[in-house]
Amino acid sequence: MSTVTTPTSPTFEIHLSDTPASTAEREAALAAPRFGVAFTDHMARISWTQDAGWTHRRVEKYGPLQLDPATAVLHYGQEVFEGLKAYRYPDGTVWSFRPEANAARFARSAYRLALPELPEADFLGAIKALVEVDRAWIPPGDETSLYLRPFMYASEPFLGVRPSLEAEFLVIASPVGPYFAGGVTPVSIWVSREYARAGSGGTGAAKCGGNYAASLLPQQQAHAKGFDQVCFLDARTGTQLEELGGMNIVVVRADGSVVTPPLSGTILEGVTRASILTLLAEAGHEVAERPLLLEELRAGLADGSVTEVFACGTAAVMTPIGRLASDDFDLVVGDGTAGPVTTRIRAQLTDIQYGRASDSHGWMHRLV
Ligand SMILES: *Cc1c(COP(=O)(O)O)cnc(C)c1O
């Protein structure tokens, strides 16, 4: 056993796996990375109880969790998660993109779900400790990364309805290849009129499994109609665009101005969204965070005053939307291919993430 310490991060005990993948197995996994299917040899972990607080910081062998059938999360869905990536630069160093923002959001999500707030130093320390141990799992090649999935669940075996007095925080990691292996391809979007993702006062601004659970049926139905993703409208009036199941949405107008729904409490505050809005403003685009009426978007697509629509999030960075439809309309965005603003900002952001462009915003955080 060894330990990893840095001046800013707490100490994690390192318990190396006794059954790590062989070099050949790992190289085979990395040659064709399967996001969310293959995982690295280890996971980082911190335990919490109301009495003792956060204890037992460790990196241990990746493997199944043993859960009592009464474990609270299995019954009441008290769970939050995050998603971010580790990028290896040509010089061998490993970096992540604005992980402090993920740490802060994780604490806000936990607060909303009545889970304990994990200190930033523990969040950053856990991903650093895991990436140090499993750095060989970052795939070689362009636009690849190691996807990091921090999450926390209510682990107390108790069926009473109250916040759990015990919680587990873990980080697992999965190697990912380029999201758009064959070039950036637009997706088709079904606008759901039947289902909402989040309501005012609910958990829409928290990154929690429950929000995703609520989005799966509409997603499945949209798939059956031949669409890639669902866009949700506000639950109160059903007239304003909110976001997709796991990505924020942005509209680009012919005059160069950009509109995206505001952080009203029912959408997730994307780190990608915030970063893109910064880059757009710096590039001279007028950026408005304001309610975006479906009617307005439909009219803009019909008369050409809206030229691009894209979705954004950590996994795909930016995904052009090529088609938008619902029961009573079916519209192509621009010429149905990735537009110039989407293409340019996406390149600018990924250049920063992969260290190809200077990081003038101080967004990159070195892990290894
Ligand atoms: C994670 C997530 C996003 C995107 O957030 P990023 O920080 O950009 O990855 C958007 N919407 C929802 C619902 C999400 O869960």
The ligand as a Gaussian input file, in Angstrom:
#p B3LYP/6-31G(d) Opt

LIG

0 1
 C      -24.697000      17.050000     -17.122000
 C      -25.860000      17.709000     -17.775000
 C      -25.724000      18.742000     -18.715000
 C      -24.380000      19.183000     -19.243000
 O      -23.529000      19.654000     -18.265000
 P      -21.952000      19.740000     -18.547000
 O      -21.396000      20.270000     -17.287000
 O      -21.787000      20.676000     -19.683000
 O      -21.507000      18.370000     -18.892000
 C      -26.863000      19.333000     -19.207000
 N      -28.090000      18.936000     -18.833000
 C      -28.264000      17.940000     -17.940000
 C      -29.642000      17.546000     -17.561000
 C      -27.165000      17.299000     -17.389000
 O      -27.354000      16.308000     -16.507000

